[in-house]
Amino acid sequence: MSEEQMKSRRWLLPLLFVSLAVNLLIAGIVVGWLASHGGDRRAEHRTIRGLVGEPFLRALPDEQRRAMLRDVMREAPRIRESRESLRVRFDAFLDALRADPYDPAIVANLLKEQRDAALARQDIGERLLLERLEDMTTEQREDYAAALERSFRRLRQRDN
């Protein structure tokens, strides 16, 4: 190949890289969209697990779990506010750990505030679970208890 032909094709390699980058970008957008489709649902389920606990959630029948999800979405502003306050306190905790001079009273107070905020979130979850349990018949609660017992038994076996 002559030098002139090689010079005329120098633009080809950068063009191929740009084309590959654009294709990867488009593929990434599509895959990201597909992966996130329903991502809100996964986030909602993580929120419920954070309020109630995985075994208590899994033991609920599907219709009760969906109802609990609806209840959690009604409480979303309070939960979001609680989550944000936990984040702010955690940042303050990190700052207090790095402070010189170190003040253990500030760290102890921040830990107490973290615990109080976490308990407030747990209170929401407990209230919502109790509402679900109150809506169940005796037979449904017996089924729930059996499912919960199986769930805890599996957890214990896994831990041993």
C-alpha positions in Angstrom: 0.0 0.0 0.0 1.4 3.4 -0.9 2.0 6.1 1.6 -0.6 8.3 0.0 -3.3 5.5 0.4 -2.3 5.1 4.1 -2.6 8.9 4.7 -6.0 8.9 3.1 -7.2 6.1 5.4 -5.9 7.6 8.7 -9.3 9.0 9.4 -10.7 5.4 9.3 -9.3 4.3 12.7 -10.6 7.2 14.7 -13.9 6.8 12.9 -14.1 3.2 14.0 -13.3 4.1 17.6 -16.0 6.8 17.6 -18.5 4.4 16.0 -17.7 1.7 18.6 -18.0 4.2 21.4 -21.4 5.4 20.2 -22.6 1.8 19.8 -21.4 1.0 23.3 -23.2 4.1 24.6 -26.4 3.1 23.0 -26.1 -0.5 24.2 -25.4 0.8 27.7 -28.5 3.0 27.6 -30.7 0.2 26.5 -29.3 -2.3 29.0 -29.5 0.3 31.7 -33.1 1.0 30.9 -34.0 -2.7 30.8 -32.2 -3.3 34.0 -33.8 -0.4 35.8 -37.3 -1.2 34.4 -38.8 -2.4 37.6 -35.9 -1.0 39.6 -38.3 1.1 41.6 -40.0 -2.1 42.6 -36.8 -3.6 43.8 -36.0 -0.4 45.7 -39.5 -0.5 47.2 -39.0 -4.1 48.4 -35.6 -3.1 49.9 -37.4 -0.3 51.7 -40.0 -2.8 53.2 -37.2 -5.2 54.2 -35.5 -2.3 55.9 -38.6 -1.5 57.9 -39.8 -5.0 58.8 -37.1 -7.5 58.1 -36.7 -10.1 55.3 -38.2 -13.1 57.1 -41.4 -11.2 58.1 -41.8 -9.9 54.6 -41.2 -13.2 52.8 -43.7 -15.1 55.0 -46.5 -12.8 53.9 -48.8 -14.1 51.2 -48.4 -12.3 47.9 -51.6 -10.2 48.2 -50.6 -9.1 51.7 -47.1 -8.3 50.6 -48.5 -6.2 47.8 -50.8 -4.4 50.2 -47.9 -3.8 52.5 -46.0 -2.3 49.6 -48.9 0.1 48.9 -48.9 1.0 52.6 -45.2 1.7 52.5 -45.6 3.9 49.4 -48.2 6.0 51.4 -45.5 6.4 54.1 -42.8 7.2 51.6 -42.4 10.9 52.5 -41.8 10.0 56.2 -39.5 7.1 55.3 -37.5 9.3 52.8 -37.2 12.0 55.5 -36.0 9.4 58.0 -33.5 8.0 55.5 -32.2 11.5 54.7 -31.8 12.3 58.4 -29.8 9.1 58.8 -27.5 10.1 56.0 -26.9 13.6 57.5 -26.2 12.1 60.9 -23.8 9.5 59.4 -21.9 12.3 57.7 -21.8 14.2 61.0 -20.6 11.0 62.7 -17.7 10.7 60.2 -16.8 14.3 60.8 -16.8 13.8 64.5 -14.6 10.7 64.2 -12.1 12.7 62.2 -12.2 15.8 64.5 -9.1 16.8 66.4 -9.6 17.0 69.3 -12.0 14.0 69.4 -15.1 14.5 71.5 -16.6 11.2 72.6 -19.8 13.0 73.8 -20.6 14.2 70.3 -20.0 10.7 68.9 -22.2 9.2 71.6 -25.0 11.7 70.9 -24.8 11.1 67.1 -25.0 7.3 67.7 -28.1 7.8 69.9 -29.7 10.0 67.2 -28.9 7.3 64.6 -30.6 4.7 66.9 -33.6 6.9 67.5 -34.1 7.5 63.7 -33.7 3.8 63.0 -36.2 3.0 65.7 -38.6 5.5 64.2 -38.3 3.7 60.8 -38.8 0.3 62.5 -41.9 1.7 64.3 -43.4 2.5 60.8 -42.7 -1.0 59.6 -44.1 -2.6 62.8 -47.3 -0.5 62.5 -47.8 -1.5 58.9 -47.1 -5.2 59.6 -49.6 -5.1 62.5 -52.2 -3.6 60.2 -51.6 -6.4 57.7 -51.9 -9.0 60.5 -55.2 -7.4 61.8 -56.7 -7.7 58.3 -55.9 -11.5 58.2 -58.3 -14.2 59.2 -57.2 -16.7 61.9 -56.4 -19.2 59.2 -54.3 -16.7 57.3 -52.4 -15.8 60.5 -51.8 -19.5 61.2 -50.4 -19.8 57.6 -48.3 -16.7 58.1 -46.9 -18.1 61.4 -46.0 -21.4 59.8 -44.3 -19.6 56.9 -42.4 -17.4 59.3 -41.3 -20.4 61.3 -40.0 -22.1 58.2 -38.2 -19.0 57.2 -36.5 -18.7 60.5 -35.7 -22.4 60.5 -34.0 -22.0 57.1 -32.0 -19.0 58.5 -30.8 -21.0 61.5 -29.8 -24.0 59.4 -27.9 -21.7 57.0 -26.1 -20.1 60.0 -25.0 -23.5 61.4 
